[in-house]
C-alpha cells in the first residue's frame, strides 16, 4: 500500500475509533475490566472470617501463627489483542472484509485502553506467531498498531489458535485482559483456552460473514479455500448442497459455543457490514 493511502486509512480509523472509545465505550470498558486484577500488597495476622485460601504458609510456618496475604486492586491493566491474520480474514460479502471489521474493533479497544491509562499490546497470529507488539501506552503506540493492522502481510494463511493462546500464557507474565479476535475456523484450542483463561481474563470476539452460513443460488461456482488454497466446484442450485453447507457451519458454531462455555470465557458474535457497537456494549455490561 502507498504511504499516502496508508496514512489516510490510519487517520480515518483513528477518528472513528477515538470517537467510539471516548463517547460510547468509556464507561462500559471501565466497569467491565477495571479492578479485575489483584496485586499483592502485604501480609497480616489471620482474622476470623478471612479466606483461608489467602493464607501465606511460609510466613505462617515461620511465626507459628496464621498469616494471610492482602491484595489490592490493580487500577492499571494490560490489554492484549490476539489478532487472527490468516487467509480467511480476507473474506467478506457485505461491503466489508472480516479483516476490516477486525481492524476497527481492535482500534476501538486500543483507544479504550489508552483512555483508561492501560497498556495495550498485540499478537498477530496465523498457524504461528506472526508478530508480537509488546504492551505500551500512548497515541504513538496506538497509531503503530493501527498501521500494522491495515498493512500487515502474514507469512502463513492457515490458522492455529492454540499457538496464540500458548504464546500469551508464556510471554505475558502479569495477569491481563486478552481479546481473541478471529473467525475461529480452527476448533482445536479448548485446552489452550482453558489454561490461558486460568491465568488471564480472556474474551472471544467471533467475526463472521452471513455468506458463510447462507450460499445464494447462483448455479455452478468454483470455491477457493482462503487458507489452504484448495479449489472445488459447488452446484449452489441444489438445495441439498446449500442446506449441507449451512448445517456444517451451524455445527461448527455450536462447537465453538461449547468450547467457550466449558472454558468459562465470555464470547460474542460480530458480523461484517453490521453494527458492532451494540453487541460489544452488551458484552461489556454483562461482565
BELMOZI-V661746 format. One record per pair of residues at least 12 apart in sequence whose C-alpha atoms are under 6 Angstrom apart, sorted by sequence separation. I is the first residue (numbers start at 1). J is the second residue. D is the distance in Angstrom with one decimal. If there is no record, write none. Layout:
((I,J,D) (I,J,D))
//
This chain:
((55,67,5.7) (56,68,5.1) (121,133,5.4) (221,233,5.7) (55,68,4.0) (56,69,5.8) (121,134,5.0) (221,234,5.3) (54,68,5.3) (121,135,3.8) (220,234,5.6) (54,69,5.4) (120,135,4.6) (220,235,4.3) (119,135,5.3) (120,136,5.5) (219,235,5.5) (220,236,6.0) (119,136,4.7) (219,236,5.0) (119,137,4.9) (218,236,5.9) (219,237,4.7) (217,236,5.0) (46,66,5.3) (217,237,5.0) (46,67,4.8) (45,67,4.3) (46,68,5.6) (44,67,5.4) (179,202,6.0) (183,206,5.2) (44,68,5.7) (176,200,5.2) (177,201,4.7) (178,202,4.7) (179,203,4.9) (180,204,4.9) (181,205,4.8) (182,206,5.5) (183,207,4.7) (43,68,5.5) (175,200,5.0) (177,202,5.9) (179,204,5.9) (180,205,6.0) (182,207,5.8) (183,208,5.9) (43,69,4.5) (42,69,6.0) (43,70,5.6) (162,189,4.7) (165,192,5.9) (169,196,5.4) (215,242,6.0) (42,70,5.2) (41,70,5.5) (41,71,5.1) (162,192,5.4) (40,71,4.5) (127,158,5.3) (39,71,5.3) (126,158,5.6) (127,159,4.2) (38,71,5.9) (39,72,5.4) (126,159,4.5) (127,160,4.1) (213,246,4.9) (38,72,5.5) (38,73,4.6) (39,74,5.9) (38,74,5.4) (213,249,5.9) (37,74,5.3) (35,73,5.1) (35,74,5.8) (35,75,6.0) (78,118,5.8) (80,120,5.8) (82,122,5.9) (85,125,5.9) (86,126,4.7) (77,118,5.0) (78,119,4.7) (79,120,4.8) (80,121,4.8) (81,122,4.7) (82,123,4.7) (83,124,4.9) (84,125,5.3) (85,126,5.6) (76,118,5.3) (78,120,5.9) (80,122,5.5) (84,126,6.0) (103,149,5.7) (203,265,5.9) (205,267,5.9) (209,271,5.6) (203,266,5.1) (204,267,4.5) (205,268,5.3) (206,269,4.7) (207,270,5.0) (208,271,5.0) (209,272,5.4) (203,267,5.8) (206,270,5.9) (207,271,5.8) (158,227,4.8) (190,259,5.7) (194,263,4.8) (87,157,4.4) (157,227,4.8) (86,157,4.4) (86,158,5.3) (86,159,5.8) (21,108,5.5) (17,107,5.7) (21,111,5.9) (17,108,4.4) (21,112,4.9) (18,111,5.9) (79,176,5.7) (81,178,5.8) (82,179,6.0) (78,176,4.9) (79,177,4.8) (80,178,4.6) (81,179,5.0) (82,180,4.7) (83,181,5.2) (84,182,5.0) (79,178,5.8) (88,226,5.2) (87,226,5.0) (87,227,4.8) (96,272,5.9) (96,273,5.5) (94,273,5.3) (32,284,5.3) (32,287,5.3) (28,284,5.7))
//
